[in-house]
């Protein structure tokens, strides 16, 4: 189990560093129903990662590992494909990044987030975690890595739960600051929001590259063994 945890920690950190969802939850916390909507967004985020990871575990099952407890060929092929996808997305993100961070444009739907109903907030959390171009491949790769260890189902579930928790720190941190410090958190969260909005494209490009290369290396290593 220790090997499985070590294998997914980097992937979880890559999911946790997600500037746009961090901006989204900070804006949600500034709405009149900030406390309720912030909790719903975080629950949606956790649910999205957990369900996507569980689907990958169910697909992999005990077939993710060979009789020698080594990842099977399909795990290597999946990681290779996901790594290539992330690397290409990184190149695209870097090419389209704003030259002046202060001119960075956020999605227009963020301006209407104060009018989102609670179900929409919950759905937004799910979408930004499980349907995100960076987070979905990383979560699938984490599920494949856990499956490839050949661990019993309870230990696989525990490892996935740890992955989801670590991958959610970027979203849970603003929520915790808000819940425990209230109005005093406004300046701190405002600074976080500004930085994340300005550097979203560059941060995402670097993460795409680094994590894509990691998955490419993992995939090649599995296929070559």
C-alpha positions as CSV (number, residue, x, y, z in Angstrom):
1,X,0.0,0.0,0.0
2,X,2.9,2.3,0.7
3,X,4.1,1.9,-2.8
4,X,0.6,2.7,-4.2
5,X,0.4,5.9,-2.0
6,X,3.8,7.0,-3.2
7,X,2.9,6.5,-6.8
8,X,-0.2,8.7,-6.6
9,X,1.0,11.5,-4.4
10,X,2.5,13.5,-7.3
11,X,-0.7,13.0,-9.3
12,X,-2.8,14.2,-6.3
13,X,-0.6,17.3,-5.9
14,X,-1.1,18.1,-9.6
15,X,-4.9,18.0,-9.2
16,X,-4.7,20.1,-6.0
17,X,-2.9,22.9,-7.9
18,X,-5.9,24.0,-10.0
19,X,-6.0,27.8,-10.2
20,X,-9.5,28.1,-11.9
21,X,-11.3,26.0,-9.3
22,X,-9.6,27.9,-6.5
23,X,-10.8,31.2,-8.1
24,X,-14.3,29.7,-8.4
25,X,-14.6,28.7,-4.8
26,X,-13.3,32.1,-3.6
27,X,-15.9,33.8,-5.7
28,X,-18.5,31.4,-4.4
29,X,-17.6,32.2,-0.8
30,X,-18.1,35.9,-1.5
31,X,-21.7,35.3,-2.5
32,X,-24.6,35.9,0.0
33,X,-24.9,32.1,0.5
34,X,-21.2,31.6,0.6
35,X,-21.0,29.2,3.4
36,X,-23.6,26.8,2.0
37,X,-22.5,27.1,-1.6
38,X,-18.8,26.7,-0.6
39,X,-19.5,23.5,1.1
40,X,-21.6,22.2,-1.8
41,X,-18.9,23.1,-4.3
42,X,-16.3,21.2,-2.2
43,X,-18.6,18.2,-1.9
44,X,-19.1,18.2,-5.7
45,X,-15.4,18.4,-6.2
46,X,-14.8,15.5,-3.8
47,X,-17.6,13.5,-5.4
48,X,-16.3,14.0,-8.9
49,X,-12.8,12.8,-8.1
50,X,-14.1,9.9,-6.0
51,X,-16.5,8.6,-8.6
52,X,-14.0,8.9,-11.5
53,X,-11.3,7.2,-9.5
54,X,-13.7,4.4,-8.4
55,X,-14.8,3.8,-12.0
56,X,-11.1,3.4,-12.9
57,X,-10.6,0.9,-10.0
58,X,-13.7,-1.0,-11.2
59,X,-12.4,-1.2,-14.7
60,X,-8.9,-2.2,-13.6
61,X,-10.0,-4.5,-10.8
62,X,-7.4,-7.1,-10.0
63,X,-6.4,-7.2,-13.6
64,X,-4.3,-4.1,-13.2
65,X,-1.4,-6.2,-11.9
66,X,0.3,-9.3,-13.4
67,X,1.1,-12.4,-11.4
68,X,4.3,-10.8,-10.4
69,X,2.5,-7.7,-9.0
70,X,3.8,-5.6,-11.9
71,X,1.5,-3.3,-13.9
72,X,0.0,-5.0,-17.0
73,X,0.4,-3.7,-20.5
74,X,-2.9,-1.8,-20.6
75,X,-1.9,0.2,-17.6
76,X,1.3,1.3,-19.4
77,X,-0.5,2.0,-22.6
78,X,-3.1,4.1,-20.7
79,X,-0.4,6.1,-18.9
80,X,1.5,6.7,-22.2
81,X,-1.7,8.0,-23.9
82,X,-2.6,10.2,-20.9
83,X,1.0,11.5,-20.8
84,X,0.9,12.4,-24.5
85,X,-2.4,14.1,-24.1
86,X,-1.2,16.3,-21.1
87,X,2.0,17.2,-22.9
88,X,0.1,18.4,-26.0
89,X,-2.3,20.3,-23.8
90,X,0.6,21.9,-22.1
91,X,2.1,23.1,-25.4
92,X,-1.3,24.5,-26.4
93,X,-1.8,26.2,-23.0
94,X,1.7,27.8,-23.1
95,X,1.2,29.1,-26.7
96,X,-2.1,30.8,-25.7
97,X,-1.0,32.2,-22.4
98,X,-1.3,36.0,-22.0
99,X,2.0,37.9,-22.3
100,X,0.9,40.2,-19.5
101,X,-0.6,38.3,-16.5
102,X,-2.6,41.4,-15.5
103,X,-4.5,41.1,-18.7
104,X,-5.6,37.5,-18.1
105,X,-9.2,36.8,-18.9
106,X,-11.3,34.5,-16.8
107,X,-14.3,32.5,-18.2
108,X,-17.4,34.6,-18.5
109,X,-19.5,32.2,-16.4
110,X,-17.5,33.2,-13.3
111,X,-19.1,36.6,-13.4
112,X,-22.6,35.0,-13.0
113,X,-21.5,32.6,-10.2
114,X,-23.4,34.6,-7.6
115,X,-26.7,33.6,-9.4
116,X,-26.0,29.9,-9.4
117,X,-28.5,27.8,-7.5
118,X,-27.2,25.2,-5.0
119,X,-27.6,22.3,-7.4
120,X,-25.6,24.2,-10.1
121,X,-22.9,24.9,-7.5
122,X,-22.7,21.2,-6.7
123,X,-22.6,20.3,-10.4
124,X,-19.9,22.9,-11.0
125,X,-17.7,21.2,-8.4
126,X,-18.2,17.9,-10.1
127,X,-17.4,19.3,-13.5
128,X,-14.3,21.2,-12.4
129,X,-12.9,18.1,-10.8
130,X,-14.0,15.1,-13.0
131,X,-14.5,16.8,-16.3
132,X,-11.4,19.0,-16.2
133,X,-8.8,18.6,-19.0
134,X,-6.0,18.2,-16.4
135,X,-7.7,16.6,-13.4
136,X,-9.6,13.9,-15.3
137,X,-6.4,12.3,-16.9
138,X,-4.5,12.6,-13.6
139,X,-7.4,10.9,-11.7
140,X,-7.6,8.1,-14.3
141,X,-3.9,7.6,-14.0
142,X,-4.1,7.5,-10.3
143,X,-6.8,4.8,-10.5
144,X,-4.8,2.8,-12.9
145,X,-1.7,3.0,-10.6
146,X,-3.7,1.9,-7.6
147,X,-5.2,-1.0,-9.6
148,X,-1.8,-2.0,-10.9
149,X,-0.6,-2.8,-7.4
150,X,-2.9,-5.8,-7.0
151,X,-3.9,-4.6,-3.5
152,X,-7.1,-6.0,-1.9
153,X,-10.2,-3.9,-2.6
154,X,-10.3,-2.2,0.9
155,X,-6.7,-1.0,0.6
156,X,-7.4,0.2,-2.9
157,X,-10.3,2.2,-1.6
158,X,-8.3,3.6,1.2
159,X,-5.5,4.7,-1.2
160,X,-8.1,6.3,-3.5
161,X,-9.6,8.2,-0.5
162,X,-6.1,9.5,0.4
163,X,-5.6,10.6,-3.2
164,X,-8.9,12.4,-3.3
165,X,-8.2,14.2,0.0
166,X,-4.8,15.4,-1.1
167,X,-6.1,16.3,-4.5
168,X,-8.8,18.5,-2.8
169,X,-6.4,20.6,-0.7
170,X,-6.4,23.5,-3.1
171,X,-10.2,23.8,-2.9
172,X,-10.5,22.9,0.8
173,X,-7.9,25.4,1.9
174,X,-10.0,28.5,1.0
175,X,-13.1,26.9,2.4
176,X,-11.4,26.2,5.7
177,X,-10.0,29.7,5.9
178,X,-13.4,31.2,5.3
179,X,-15.2,28.9,7.8
180,X,-12.7,29.5,10.6
181,X,-11.9,33.2,10.2
182,X,-15.0,34.6,8.6
183,X,-14.8,38.2,7.3
184,X,-11.1,38.4,8.2
185,X,-10.4,36.0,5.4
186,X,-11.6,38.5,2.7
187,X,-8.2,40.1,2.1
188,X,-6.2,36.8,2.1
189,X,-8.7,35.1,-0.2
190,X,-8.7,38.1,-2.4
191,X,-5.0,37.9,-2.8
192,X,-5.2,34.2,-3.6
193,X,-7.9,34.9,-6.2
194,X,-5.9,37.6,-7.9
195,X,-2.7,35.5,-8.1
196,X,-4.6,32.4,-9.3
197,X,-6.5,34.4,-12.0
198,X,-3.3,36.1,-13.3
199,X,-1.1,33.0,-13.4
200,X,-3.7,30.3,-14.3
201,X,-2.5,29.8,-17.9
202,X,1.2,29.6,-17.0
203,X,0.7,27.3,-14.0
204,X,-1.5,25.0,-16.0
205,X,1.0,24.8,-18.9
206,X,3.8,23.9,-16.5
207,X,1.7,21.3,-14.8
208,X,0.6,19.8,-18.1
209,X,4.2,19.5,-19.2
210,X,5.7,18.1,-16.0
211,X,2.9,15.6,-15.2
212,X,2.6,14.6,-18.9
213,X,6.3,13.8,-19.0
214,X,5.9,11.8,-15.8
215,X,3.1,9.7,-17.2
216,X,5.0,9.2,-20.4
217,X,8.0,8.0,-18.5
218,X,5.8,5.7,-16.4
219,X,4.1,4.3,-19.4
220,X,7.3,3.7,-21.3
221,X,8.8,2.0,-18.3
222,X,5.9,-0.4,-17.9
223,X,5.7,-1.3,-21.6
224,X,9.5,-1.8,-21.7
225,X,9.5,-4.1,-18.6
